[in-house]
Amino acid sequence: AAARPPGAPRAVAAASQPECDELPSEEEERRAQLPPLTALGKAVPTEPWTPPPYEVLPGVTLPAPIAAKLERIDRGYARRTREHLVITSGTRDANRQARAMFTKLRLGEDLLKLYRNKAAVQEITKAYRASSGKPPEQAVAAMEAVIQDQIDRGVYVSAHLRRGAVDVRNRTMSPKEKRAFLESASEVGGVLVIEETTPAHYHLQID
């Protein structure tokens, strides 16, 4: 393998970081018999809004300061590659995480294999089992309460419960494009890039 040039930007390898778990699709949530998310409580723009040049997958929400930094990274990346970034996940609240974990459990996934923090997972699955036979919304609410309590204690079962968490798709990037992305992120500052492999993506922690 070619030697890395001195001072070249690089991603931090994932080690004991919380998992970058992917959100279930709307179809998977339907199969789990979850009602769709409503728009209640979401801010509605009152001024003309221009979508960002980068692509954001459905269901991903980004706070304005995080979106602004991503736009700067994307501009640098586009300048170098003539391509734009694809944002596959953002920061979640306890409710969105509870919905995701409820859906995974309902569809038969083993959360103990998916998440490193087994104790946190067991607390959440205990709330899920205690809600057996109840409507899905009640089970999600019980799981949400546990997840919020964990967050209040500084325990994050998913990396996406931390403020400023963003995932960027890299499975379609060439080595040259990956380097262009890392250079663009380092230009912006206040961005920690972690390279994840399952599934392959860059996890960003943005200040």
HUFEN-V450217 format. One line per field, one symbol per residue. burial: # if it has 9 or more other ideal C-beta (glycine too) atoms within 8 Angstrom, else .. A space follows every 10 residues. Layout:
BEGIN
burial->???
END
This chain:
BEGIN
burial->.......... ...#...### #.##...##. ##.#...... .......... .#.#..#..# .#...##.## ########.. #..####### ##.#.##### #######... #..##.#..# ########.. #....#.### ########.# #....##### ##.####### ..#...#### ########.. #.####.... ######.
END
